[in-house]
Structures are given as structure tokens and as C-alpha cells.
Amino acid sequence: MQKSFEIQIDGDAYEVPEKELTANQILALAGLAPDEYYLTEIKGHHTESYEGKGGEEVHLHPGSKFVSSYTGATPVSDGQSADAMLTGAKLFAAQLRTAGFEVTELGDEHITFPYAVRAGSHAGLTITMGLVVPPDFPLTPATGPHINYILHPNQAGGEHPTGGIHNSSEHSKHFGTGWQYWSRPFQTWQNGSRTAGRYMAFINGLWSTQ
């Protein structure tokens, strides 16, 4: 008889009886609706997204780590999305609030919100995150992120996780001393849903691979 073992979803442990479950079944273990969330597996310094692949089987082993990502779905009334007329930072902020974030709009397309790291070596850390959202969002994703935490020394060159880190004051009107800017272009933005929820999944991946 096959023994059950534990995996992690958003930092919490769940017992699984099988070595293979679909991404949607894994979400269900954590009580998350597949039509509102998708799953990302953390594999060391790499991630594998199951966005749009909820029926795909995932090979599990003891200690497998996953994070869930809210899709950014918004309430619909009278046949029209509540934020259908918004763009830029206001649209991004509205979608984050729908996902449960407490967002402050600073003007000049800048927003901030508390962010709790859910996976990776810094899991449990809570910081303030800042984003500069282009006026044409969702066509173009946010640039950043900016964080009010000195995680690594500034280094213009190199790769994630320690490269491409700058003083925020060089890239922002509102984030100065004590803030770092991570230059992390979202290269595949045009290939999927262009929502704040998907952008935050990208951010979760960055932290998970620290």
C-alpha cells in the first residue's frame, strides 16, 4: 500500500496519497477554486507554471513546493466588468484590491502595498512593495518591483536573484532611501492573461527563487 506524504502549498503542509495529481487537484487540497487560481511549482531557483494547464498531471515527491496565484478575476455587473473603464495604475490597484491586497495609490502611476513572501528562503518576510504602472496597462506590465528592504547589494549587471538591483531613486519619483529596484522585465507578458493577478504570480516566482 502506497504511503502518503506531505507537500507544501503557500507555505502550508498538506498530505497527499498519490504521487501524481493534476494541478487542479492540488489546488483543491488547499481549498482553492481552479477557476480563480492557478498553481506554480517551485523547483530550486526555477519555477513551472500550470496557468491554463489545470488538468495536467504533476509528479509529486515529499516536500514538493507550490504557490497559488489569483487570476485577477473581477466582479461583473450588468454585463460589464467593474473596472472595464479603468487603465494604468488605477486598474492595477483595483485588481489587486479584488485579490485582497491593501493598496495605496501615490499618484504619478505609483502604488504600494504590503507583501508577504510565501515561498523561498525569505518565506515569512513582510515588506512594502512599490510598483510603477504604465498608463497603458494592461497593454504594458508594471516595471519593477521596488521593495523597502535591502535584500542584496546593488549590482547593475548579472542575473536574478542577485543581479539587476538598483537604488530605487534612480527609477522612481516616490521610492528613495532604503528602497531597492529590481530590474525584472516580464518577457512573456503578451503570451497570457494581462492582469495584476498574473503579474503578482511573476513576482511570487521571483521571491520563490531567491
C-alpha positions, 0 to 999 in steps of 0.5 A: 500500500502506497504511503502518503506524504506531505507537500507544501502549498503557500507555505502550508503542509498538506498530505497527499496519497498519490504521487501524481495529481493534476494541478487542479487537484492540488489546488483543491487540497488547499481549498482553492477554486481552479477557476480563480487560481492557478498553481506554480511549482517551485523547483530550486531557483526555477519555477513551472507554471500550470496557468491554463494547464489545470488538468495536467498531471504533476509528479509529486515527491515529499516536500514538493513546493507550490504557490497559488496565484489569483487570476485577477478575476473581477466582479461583473455587473450588468454585463460589464466588468467593474473596472472595464473603464479603468487603465494604468495604475488605477486598474492595477490597484483595483485588481489587486484590491479584488485579490485582497491586497491593501493598496495605496495609490501615490499618484504619478502611476505609483502604488504600494502595498504590503507583501508577504513572501510565501515561498523561498528562503525569505518565506515569512518576510513582510515588506512594502512593495512599490510598483510603477504602472504604465498608463497603458496597462494592461497593454504594458506590465508594471516595471519593477518591483521596488521593495523597502528592504535591502535584500542584496547589494546593488549590482547593475549587471548579472542575473536574478536573484542577485543581479539587476538591483538598483537604488530605487531613486534612480527609477522612481519619483516616490521610492528613495532611501532604503528602497531597492529596484529590481530590474525584472522585465516580464518577457512573456507578458503578451503570451497570457492573461494581462492582469495584476493577478498574473503579474503578482504570480511573476513576482511570487516566482521571483521571491520563490527563487531567491 
